[in-house]
Amino acid sequence: MALEILTYLTRRPEAQDTLDGILQWWWVAEPPRHRHPREVRAAMVELVASGFVLATRGRDRQERYRLNPARLGAARALVGARPPRDH
């Protein structure tokens, strides 16, 4: 699941959301009924620990996750993604 989330982020490096938002809307290709919050949370913890993802708390005290821009190149290399082309 961590690799799937990282793949999403390499394609959308500006994406940012809370764990609830990740579960509800994006980042994981499986339908919502097949997403397990514990697995997604564990994947986010792994990605934060590896430095690929940054976690910050907003004024509402919810943690928000986003790609660490300093690790974008390494993330793309890991998932085999190419940078998006300009149109």
C-alpha atoms as a printed R data frame, in Angstrom:
   type eleno elety resid chain resno       x      y       z
1  ATOM     1    CA   MET     A     1   0.000  0.000   0.000
2  ATOM     2    CA   ALA     A     2   2.887  2.404   0.727
3  ATOM     3    CA   LEU     A     3   4.171  1.990  -2.825
4  ATOM     4    CA   GLU     A     4   0.682  2.641  -4.215
5  ATOM     5    CA   ILE     A     5   0.400  5.841  -2.168
6  ATOM     6    CA   LEU     A     6   3.891  6.938  -3.192
7  ATOM     7    CA   THR     A     7   3.005  6.310  -6.836
8  ATOM     8    CA   TYR     A     8  -0.042  8.543  -6.452
9  ATOM     9    CA   LEU     A     9   2.089 11.273  -4.912
10 ATOM    10    CA   THR     A    10   4.740 11.171  -7.631
11 ATOM    11    CA   ARG     A    11   1.998 11.811 -10.167
12 ATOM    12    CA   ARG     A    12   0.421 14.552  -8.058
13 ATOM    13    CA   PRO     A    13   3.256 16.063  -6.007
14 ATOM    14    CA   GLU     A    14   1.057 18.943  -4.814
15 ATOM    15    CA   ALA     A    15  -1.497 16.573  -3.208
16 ATOM    16    CA   GLN     A    16  -2.069 16.949   0.506
17 ATOM    17    CA   ASP     A    17  -4.739 15.495   2.792
18 ATOM    18    CA   THR     A    18  -5.616 14.035   6.167
19 ATOM    19    CA   LEU     A    19  -5.824 10.301   6.747
20 ATOM    20    CA   ASP     A    20  -9.624 10.517   6.476
21 ATOM    21    CA   GLY     A    21  -9.316 12.344   3.166
22 ATOM    22    CA   ILE     A    22  -6.836  9.787   1.850
23 ATOM    23    CA   LEU     A    23  -9.213  6.992   2.780
24 ATOM    24    CA   GLN     A    24 -12.280  8.695   1.387
25 ATOM    25    CA   TRP     A    25 -11.105 10.296  -1.838
26 ATOM    26    CA   TRP     A    26  -7.678  9.478  -3.187
27 ATOM    27    CA   TRP     A    27  -4.323  7.917  -3.017
28 ATOM    28    CA   VAL     A    28  -5.475  4.299  -2.881
29 ATOM    29    CA   ALA     A    29  -6.922  2.681  -5.990
30 ATOM    30    CA   GLU     A    30  -9.078  0.140  -4.159
31 ATOM    31    CA   PRO     A    31 -12.757  0.996  -3.702
32 ATOM    32    CA   PRO     A    32 -13.496  2.640  -0.318
33 ATOM    33    CA   ARG     A    33 -15.121 -0.492   1.097
34 ATOM    34    CA   HIS     A    34 -11.852 -2.395   0.565
35 ATOM    35    CA   ARG     A    35  -9.580  0.142   2.199
36 ATOM    36    CA   HIS     A    36  -8.490 -0.732   5.681
37 ATOM    37    CA   PRO     A    37  -7.709  2.348   7.803
38 ATOM    38    CA   ARG     A    38  -5.055  0.467   9.779
39 ATOM    39    CA   GLU     A    39  -3.208 -0.494   6.593
40 ATOM    40    CA   VAL     A    40  -3.355  3.028   5.198
41 ATOM    41    CA   ARG     A    41  -2.219  4.492   8.533
42 ATOM    42    CA   ALA     A    42   0.679  1.988   8.679
43 ATOM    43    CA   ALA     A    43   1.664  2.898   5.115
44 ATOM    44    CA   MET     A    44   1.680  6.596   5.989
45 ATOM    45    CA   VAL     A    45   3.794  5.953   9.089
46 ATOM    46    CA   GLU     A    46   6.247  3.997   6.915
47 ATOM    47    CA   LEU     A    47   6.393  6.760   4.298
48 ATOM    48    CA   VAL     A    48   6.928  9.458   6.937
49 ATOM    49    CA   ALA     A    49   9.653  7.395   8.635
50 ATOM    50    CA   SER     A    50  11.404  6.922   5.282
51 ATOM    51    CA   GLY     A    51  11.291 10.667   4.610
52 ATOM    52    CA   PHE     A    52   9.200 10.388   1.453
53 ATOM    53    CA   VAL     A    53   6.168 11.986   3.091
54 ATOM    54    CA   LEU     A    54   5.905 14.958   5.432
55 ATOM    55    CA   ALA     A    55   3.267 15.086   8.164
56 ATOM    56    CA   THR     A    56   2.143 18.403   9.622
57 ATOM    57    CA   ARG     A    57  -0.644 19.350  12.003
58 ATOM    58    CA   GLY     A    58  -3.056 22.102  11.089
59 ATOM    59    CA   ARG     A    59  -4.912 24.432  13.412
60 ATOM    60    CA   ASP     A    60  -7.656 21.829  13.579
61 ATOM    61    CA   ARG     A    61  -5.019 19.457  15.075
62 ATOM    62    CA   GLN     A    62  -5.445 16.979  12.226
63 ATOM    63    CA   GLU     A    63  -2.324 15.594  10.659
64 ATOM    64    CA   ARG     A    64  -1.923 16.286   6.953
65 ATOM    65    CA   TYR     A    65   0.320 14.309   4.668
66 ATOM    66    CA   ARG     A    66   2.167 15.435   1.555
67 ATOM    67    CA   LEU     A    67   5.116 14.382  -0.538
68 ATOM    68    CA   ASN     A    68   8.481 15.624   0.645
69 ATOM    69    CA   PRO     A    69   9.584 17.704  -2.366
70 ATOM    70    CA   ALA     A    70  13.230 17.019  -1.531
71 ATOM    71    CA   ARG     A    71  12.569 13.293  -2.115
72 ATOM    72    CA   LEU     A    72  10.508 13.593  -5.327
73 ATOM    73    CA   GLY     A    73  13.329 12.344  -7.555
74 ATOM    74    CA   ALA     A    74  14.035  9.382  -5.287
75 ATOM    75    CA   ALA     A    75  10.314  8.608  -5.049
76 ATOM    76    CA   ARG     A    76   9.966  8.645  -8.834
77 ATOM    77    CA   ALA     A    77  12.984  6.374  -9.174
78 ATOM    78    CA   LEU     A    78  11.511  3.954  -6.650
79 ATOM    79    CA   VAL     A    79   8.115  3.699  -8.327
80 ATOM    80    CA   GLY     A    80   9.396  4.043 -11.883
81 ATOM    81    CA   ALA     A    81   7.343  7.163 -12.563
82 ATOM    82    CA   ARG     A    82   8.192  9.824 -15.067
83 ATOM    83    CA   PRO     A    83   7.656 13.507 -14.431
84 ATOM    84    CA   PRO     A    84   4.477 14.847 -16.036
85 ATOM    85    CA   ARG     A    85   4.982 16.586 -19.374
86 ATOM    86    CA   ASP     A    86   4.073 20.210 -19.860
87 ATOM    87    CA   HIS     A    87   1.178 20.639 -22.303
